[in-house]
Structure formats: C-alpha cells, structure tokens
Amino acid sequence: MPESEISPAPPAKPTRKERRAAKKAERKAKKRAARAELNKKVKLFPANRKGKHVMHFLNLLRVVLYPIYFSIYPARLLGNKKVGKGAYIYYGNHYCIWDIFYPARTTWEGIHYLAKQSILEAPVLARWGSRIGAIGVMRDGSDIRTVMESIKILKNGEKISMFPEGTRNKTEGDEFLPFHGGAALLAIKTKTPFIPFVICDRPKPFHITHVVFGEPMELSEYYDRKLTPEEYAAADEKLKERLYELRAEYRAQRAAKKKTKKKAEKKQGKES
C-alpha cells in the first residue's frame, strides 16, 4: 500500500492523571484571574467630616499586626514622624514586605500601596489588597492603568506609598537597587509633595531598625511646564539623591554621638 494511503495514527488519549492535572491547572488559572480582577479598579476612600480618608480595614491591621511585628523586628522612627492630612507620596527604599508598616506608623489615614501585580494575585493578599485600595504594578512598568489610578487617588486627596526599587533589596552593601522612574511624573501632574524615608538598617529579628523620615518636599520648579523625558528623569534622580542624603545625615549624627559619648567616658575615667 502506498505511503499516502496510510492513515495517521489517532492521537493518544490523555491519561487519568493528565486529565486531573489539566483540570487542576484550569481551576488555579480561574482563581488567579478572579483575584487579579479584585484589584483592577482601585477603590477610592471619601474624606470624613474631619477631612481624613480612613481605611477601617487598614486600621484593623495596624492594631492587630503592629504589636506582633514590632516585638520581633523593633524599629525607631526618626525625623518627620507625623504626617498631616491630605495627599502625599511616601517614597523609600525596600528590604522586606513588612516595610509597609513604617509609613503606616506616621498617620492614621489610609495609604494606597503600590505593589507588584503578582503579589496582589496571591490567595490572601488579593483580598487584603482590594480592601485597602492597593495598586497593582506590572514588572515591565508599561501599565498605564497604574499611572491613571494613582493620579485619581492623589487628586482625591489620598496618600500613596511606593518603593521605587520595585523589589526587595537582597544585595549586600549600601547601594540601593536601580530605581524605576515615574514617581516624579505623578507628583508633578498632581502637585503632590513627597515624604522621603530611608530604612537605614536591614531589618533583623530583635535588632532595632532605624527609619528616617524627611520633611515634605515638592518638585514645584517643574510645575505648570511641558517637560521632556530627560527633565522627568532628572526629577526622579533628585528623589533618589534625597534618600542617600537622609541616610548620610543619620549616620553622621550617630557617629558624632558615639564620639561625644567616648570622650565623656574617657574624661570620666581620668577623673575617677
């Protein structure tokens, strides 16, 4: 019989194990899609009579989780520890997922956190994220929805917190990871001040972490102008430099205190 007349063999039927695995993968994909849908449209929180934008669920997390976390990872907040009402952008470096607690300790207002979209698709965090109005960010930074939602939140008078490194810094040494741009654009478009903060020590169990908050800063020299990409990049660089400055100022003050303490101990030793 010629080869052209030979009918191809029928495709092998999937085994029972393969069918189960395919169904399980399909269910997982549906659940993940449903969790992603929760955070597609960010919730806005209206101001109360006192002009504060309160997130009751975030306040519950503050009350429940603060004592647990800070008993294991104690922290000392320095500088501008009380942030007033209205729109601000918290801007700081990033070591672990619980860094979100540091901005949350400076205010009892709500804070919308920018987080990787993949985190907001996790089983528990997806639900929590939707209740505190978290904003999902695509890894490649191409999500225009993130920018539009952030602008909407700031124009509503609410606060945003972002970690421009984009992921946790697990490297050794003092250098920050490369910063992602975009923060300056949000601030300039909405005329919103920044609250720069720097985590000076890598959090360790039962070791005090020092976190320095700077005074609010504005990029007012860029307001009401048509800016080039280079000018936005320069504005973002200013923000990064401010974090390095805050950390350098803290370390200089700490070194000066240690030097003064040593001199006092030495003088006391001579007198005795």
C-alpha positions, 0 to 999 in steps of 0.5 A, spaced: 500 500 500 502 506 498 505 511 503 499 516 502 494 511 503 496 510 510 492 513 515 495 517 521 495 514 527 489 517 532 492 521 537 493 518 544 488 519 549 490 523 555 491 519 561 487 519 568 492 523 571 493 528 565 486 529 565 486 531 573 492 535 572 489 539 566 483 540 570 487 542 576 491 547 572 484 550 569 481 551 576 488 555 579 488 559 572 480 561 574 482 563 581 488 567 579 484 571 574 478 572 579 483 575 584 487 579 579 480 582 577 479 584 585 484 589 584 483 592 577 479 598 579 482 601 585 477 603 590 477 610 592 476 612 600 471 619 601 474 624 606 470 624 613 467 630 616 474 631 619 477 631 612 481 624 613 480 618 608 480 612 613 481 605 611 477 601 617 480 595 614 487 598 614 486 600 621 484 593 623 491 591 621 495 596 624 492 594 631 492 587 630 499 586 626 503 592 629 504 589 636 506 582 633 511 585 628 514 590 632 516 585 638 520 581 633 523 586 628 523 593 633 524 599 629 525 607 631 522 612 627 526 618 626 525 625 623 518 627 620 514 622 624 507 625 623 504 626 617 498 631 616 492 630 612 491 630 605 495 627 599 502 625 599 507 620 596 511 616 601 517 614 597 523 609 600 527 604 599 525 596 600 528 590 604 522 586 606 514 586 605 513 588 612 516 595 610 509 597 609 508 598 616 513 604 617 509 609 613 503 606 616 506 608 623 506 616 621 498 617 620 492 614 621 489 615 614 489 610 609 495 609 604 494 606 597 500 601 596 503 600 590 505 593 589 507 588 584 501 585 580 503 578 582 503 579 589 496 582 589 494 575 585 496 571 591 490 567 595 490 572 601 493 578 599 488 579 593 483 580 598 487 584 603 489 588 597 482 590 594 480 592 601 485 597 602 485 600 595 492 597 593 495 598 586 497 593 582 504 594 578 506 590 572 514 588 572 515 591 565 512 598 568 508 599 561 501 599 565 498 605 564 492 603 568 497 604 574 499 611 572 491 613 571 489 610 578 494 613 582 493 620 579 485 619 581 487 617 588 492 623 589 487 628 586 482 625 591 486 627 596 489 620 598 496 618 600 500 613 596 506 609 598 511 606 593 518 603 593 521 605 587 526 599 587 520 595 585 523 589 589 526 587 595 533 589 596 537 582 597 544 585 595 549 586 600 552 593 601 549 600 601 547 601 594 540 601 593 537 597 587 536 601 580 530 605 581 524 605 576 522 612 574 515 615 574 514 617 581 516 624 579 511 624 573 505 623 578 507 628 583 508 633 578 501 632 574 498 632 581 502 637 585 503 632 590 509 633 595 513 627 597 515 624 604 522 621 603 524 615 608 530 611 608 530 604 612 537 605 614 538 598 617 536 591 614 531 589 618 533 583 623 529 579 628 530 583 635 535 588 632 532 595 632 531 598 625 532 605 624 527 609 619 528 616 617 523 620 615 524 627 611 520 633 611 515 634 605 518 636 599 515 638 592 518 638 585 514 645 584 520 648 579 517 643 574 510 645 575 505 648 570 511 646 564 511 641 558 517 637 560 521 632 556 523 625 558 530 627 560 527 633 565 522 627 568 528 623 569 532 628 572 526 629 577 526 622 579 534 622 580 533 628 585 528 623 589 533 618 589 539 623 591 534 625 597 534 618 600 542 617 600 542 624 603 537 622 609 541 616 610 548 620 610 545 625 615 543 619 620 549 616 620 553 622 621 549 624 627 550 617 630 557 617 629 558 624 632 554 621 638 558 615 639 564 620 639 561 625 644 559 619 648 567 616 648 570 622 650 565 623 656 567 616 658 574 617 657 574 624 661 570 620 666 575 615 667 581 620 668 577 623 673 575 617 677 
